[in-house]
Amino acid sequence: MLQAIATAVVSAVPNHVPVTAKIRIGWDHASIVAPEAGLRLQDAGIQALAVHGRTKMQGYSGDADWDVIHRTAETVSIPVIGNGSITSAEDVNRYRRSTAVKGIMIGRAALGYPWLFREIKHSLASGESLPPPGLEERWRVLLRYARELMENPPRDSLWNQLQWMRPRLKSFTKNIPGSRQLRAKLEQVTTFEQLQAVARESLDNASDQTGFCMTEGPSLPATR
Ligand SMILES: Cc1cc2nc3c(=O)[nH]c(=O)nc-3n(C[C@H](O)[C@H](O)[C@H](O)COP(=O)(O)O)c2cc1C
């Protein structure tokens, strides 16, 4: 069935359009099929393969199995993009060195911490780690994200948009001073204005503690 679907898709699109696929490693730990599935997809004309190193039964829990991802990458000749449990530039470097993957895909870690990509890029280019973003940059990006989300709500979502993005708001607070109290406040926000107020308070508290004064004030995005 897998091969039949892939073959049908490949033959339905123009030759110059590459068709790629993404699979999990198997249904459960008793049926790990990624290397074989990879071969079948390759035979069907798939040109690159992303492998999420968890089973269907795992859902999003537990660690991704990078041994199976590696075995799949060694079995097929098309490029394999490894996916699952990547949270840092160190992870990228480790799996680049120790597996046969040609690329890496990041899911949840990037949702609350988009700076991960520049940290990885920097680490790949220089071998050095980049310091994490400062508080002002974090708030600026978070507020822009919140505003754009509210202006472009996800289709079919009946939720208040800020409520929808609360898990993301929380993950933005990782490793910043007073993150516990901040998270409690973020649980309560229901409007963009409230979110802005939390941002200002957080930045004011930080400048009190460091003696740092922002003469122009935090450059927070305007409310619409
Ligand atoms: C909010 C969200 C949406 C996702 N949507 C898709 C999707 O449309 N198609 C897909 O193949 N995987 C989707 N995934 C799975 C991710 O691409 C990825 O395989 C998974 O999160 C494992 O990687 P991670 O451990 O880095 O999060 C989604 C994951 C999340 C968290």
The ligand as an SDF file (V2000), in Angstrom:
LIG
                    3D

 31 33  0  0  0  0  0  0  0  0999 V2000
    2.4110   21.3720   16.2700 C   0  0  0  0  0  0  0  0  0  0  0  0
    2.9940   20.2530   15.4490 C   0  0  0  0  0  0  0  0  0  0  0  0
    2.5340   20.0240   14.1620 C   0  0  0  0  0  0  0  0  0  0  0  0
    3.0450   18.9760   13.3980 C   0  0  0  0  0  0  0  0  0  0  0  0
    2.5730   18.7920   12.1240 N   0  0  0  0  0  0  0  0  0  0  0  0
    3.0920   17.7980   11.3690 C   0  0  0  0  0  0  0  0  0  0  0  0
    2.6320   17.5740   10.0430 C   0  0  0  0  0  0  0  0  0  0  0  0
    1.7500   18.2610    9.5250 O   0  0  0  0  0  0  0  0  0  0  0  0
    3.1970   16.5810    9.3140 N   0  0  0  0  0  0  0  0  0  0  0  0
    4.1900   15.7890    9.8320 C   0  0  0  0  0  0  0  0  0  0  0  0
    4.6980   14.9020    9.1400 O   0  0  0  0  0  0  0  0  0  0  0  0
    4.6230   15.9590   11.0990 N   0  0  0  0  0  0  0  0  0  0  0  0
    4.1110   16.9350   11.8710 C   0  0  0  0  0  0  0  0  0  0  0  0
    4.5640   17.1190   13.1590 N   0  0  0  0  0  0  0  0  0  0  0  0
    5.6170   16.2220   13.6860 C   0  0  0  0  0  0  0  0  0  0  0  0
    6.9880   16.8750   13.5490 C   0  0  0  0  0  0  0  0  0  0  0  0
    7.2840   17.1580   12.2020 O   0  0  0  0  0  0  0  0  0  0  0  0
    8.0840   15.9570   14.0930 C   0  0  0  0  0  0  0  0  0  0  0  0
    8.1050   14.7740   13.3320 O   0  0  0  0  0  0  0  0  0  0  0  0
    7.8810   15.5950   15.5490 C   0  0  0  0  0  0  0  0  0  0  0  0
    7.4880   16.7240   16.3140 O   0  0  0  0  0  0  0  0  0  0  0  0
    9.1640   14.9860   16.1350 C   0  0  0  0  0  0  0  0  0  0  0  0
   10.2090   15.9060   16.1860 O   0  0  0  0  0  0  0  0  0  0  0  0
   10.6380   16.6300   17.5680 P   0  0  0  0  0  0  0  0  0  0  0  0
   11.0030   15.5440   18.5520 O   0  0  0  0  0  0  0  0  0  0  0  0
   11.8020   17.5020   17.1620 O   0  0  0  0  0  0  0  0  0  0  0  0
    9.4580   17.4220   18.0140 O   0  0  0  0  0  0  0  0  0  0  0  0
    4.0490   18.1270   13.9410 C   0  0  0  0  0  0  0  0  0  0  0  0
    4.5120   18.3630   15.2480 C   0  0  0  0  0  0  0  0  0  0  0  0
    3.9950   19.3890   16.0050 C   0  0  0  0  0  0  0  0  0  0  0  0
    4.5110   19.6010   17.4070 C   0  0  0  0  0  0  0  0  0  0  0  0
  1  2  1  0
  2  3  1  0
  2 30  2  0
  3  4  2  0
  4  5  1  0
  4 28  1  0
  5  6  2  0
  6  7  1  0
  6 13  1  0
  7  8  2  0
  7  9  1  0
  9 10  1  0
 10 11  2  0
 10 12  1  0
 12 13  2  0
 13 14  1  0
 14 15  1  0
 14 28  1  0
 15 16  1  0
 16 17  1  0
 16 18  1  0
 18 19  1  0
 18 20  1  0
 20 21  1  0
 20 22  1  0
 22 23  1  0
 23 24  1  0
 24 25  2  0
 24 26  1  0
 24 27  1  0
 28 29  2  0
 29 30  1  0
 30 31  1  0
M  END
$$$$
